[in-house]
């Protein structure tokens, strides 16, 4: 009788404990997710005698279920990161990373990347690309 009671008690405890364990699906929804409005900014073709302003605002939204914390933003090739949100971006809210760079008046390809590191356990960083082409008239 004691054995049956012990086994029954253990099974009840297991049922209760598994009912309070968060599911994998819930945990994935609780993670933040940084989603860009557009994945690439394309300057298109620009001319050496009419170079555009090279300030780019990278707009994003937290499409996940938890607060998004950006821990760093790196840019390549002389691109300067001017600002990014230092406070948590709540689920459904948006933010902006501002960058700028200089183009020399020579024919060239524009290929810049901005890497944003944030608090997602599986994909802790994402890359935004800036592309285009500078040509002579």
C-alpha positions in Angstrom: 0.0 0.0 0.0 2.9 2.4 0.8 4.5 1.7 -2.6 1.2 2.5 -4.4 0.8 5.7 -2.4 4.4 6.7 -3.0 4.2 6.1 -6.8 0.9 7.9 -7.0 2.3 10.9 -5.1 5.4 11.0 -7.3 3.3 10.9 -10.5 1.1 13.8 -9.2 4.2 15.8 -8.4 5.5 15.2 -11.9 2.2 16.3 -13.5 2.2 19.5 -11.3 5.8 20.3 -12.1 5.4 19.9 -15.9 2.4 22.1 -15.9 4.4 25.0 -14.5 7.4 24.5 -16.8 7.3 27.1 -19.6 6.9 25.5 -23.1 9.6 25.9 -25.7 7.1 27.8 -27.8 6.5 30.3 -25.0 10.2 30.7 -24.4 10.8 31.5 -28.1 8.0 34.1 -28.1 9.6 35.7 -25.0 12.8 36.4 -26.9 13.3 39.7 -28.6 13.5 39.8 -32.4 15.0 42.7 -34.3 13.3 43.1 -37.7 14.4 45.8 -40.2 11.9 47.8 -42.2 14.1 47.0 -45.2 17.1 44.7 -45.1 19.2 46.7 -47.6 19.5 50.4 -48.3 20.3 50.9 -52.0 21.6 54.2 -53.2 21.3 53.0 -56.7 23.6 54.7 -59.3 24.9 58.1 -58.3 27.3 60.4 -60.2 30.7 61.6 -59.1 29.7 65.2 -59.6 26.4 64.9 -57.6 27.1 62.7 -54.5 24.1 62.3 -52.1 24.0 62.9 -48.4 25.4 59.7 -46.9 23.4 59.7 -43.6 21.3 56.6 -43.3 18.6 55.9 -40.7 18.2 52.2 -40.1 14.6 51.6 -38.8 13.8 48.4 -37.0 11.0 47.0 -34.9 11.1 44.5 -32.0 8.8 41.8 -33.3 9.6 39.4 -30.5 8.0 38.9 -27.1 10.7 40.3 -24.8 12.5 43.6 -24.4 15.3 44.1 -27.0 18.6 45.4 -25.6 21.2 46.5 -28.2 24.7 45.9 -26.7 26.7 47.2 -29.7 26.6 48.4 -33.2 29.7 48.0 -35.5 30.1 49.4 -39.0 32.8 48.8 -41.6 34.8 50.8 -44.1 34.8 54.2 -42.5 31.1 54.1 -41.7 30.4 55.9 -38.4 27.7 54.9 -36.0 26.1 58.1 -34.7 23.5 56.7 -32.3 21.3 53.8 -31.4 18.7 53.1 -28.7 20.5 52.6 -25.3 17.2 51.8 -23.5 15.2 48.6 -24.0 13.0 48.5 -27.0 9.7 46.8 -25.9 7.9 44.3 -28.0 6.1 46.1 -30.8 8.1 49.3 -30.4 10.5 50.6 -33.0 14.0 52.2 -33.0 16.5 53.8 -35.3 20.3 53.3 -35.7 21.9 56.3 -37.4 25.0 56.0 -39.4 27.0 58.1 -41.9 30.0 57.8 -44.2 31.8 59.7 -46.8 32.0 58.8 -50.5 35.0 59.9 -52.6 34.2 61.4 -56.0 35.6 58.4 -57.8 33.8 55.6 -59.6 33.3 52.8 -57.1 30.9 50.3 -55.7 29.2 51.2 -52.4 29.2 48.2 -50.1 28.9 48.9 -46.4 27.6 46.7 -43.5 26.3 47.6 -40.1 26.2 44.8 -37.5 23.8 45.1 -34.6 24.4 42.9 -31.6 21.4 42.3 -29.2 20.1 40.0 -26.6 18.6 37.1 -28.6 20.1 33.7 -27.4 20.1 32.0 -30.8 20.9 34.9 -33.2 22.6 37.6 -31.2 23.5 39.7 -34.2 22.1 40.8 -37.5 23.6 42.7 -40.5 22.2 45.6 -42.4 23.7 46.3 -45.8 24.2 49.6 -47.7 24.9 49.2 -51.4 25.1 51.3 -54.6 27.4 52.5 -57.3 29.2 55.7 -58.0 29.9 56.4 -61.7 31.2 59.2 -63.9 28.8 61.1 -66.2 
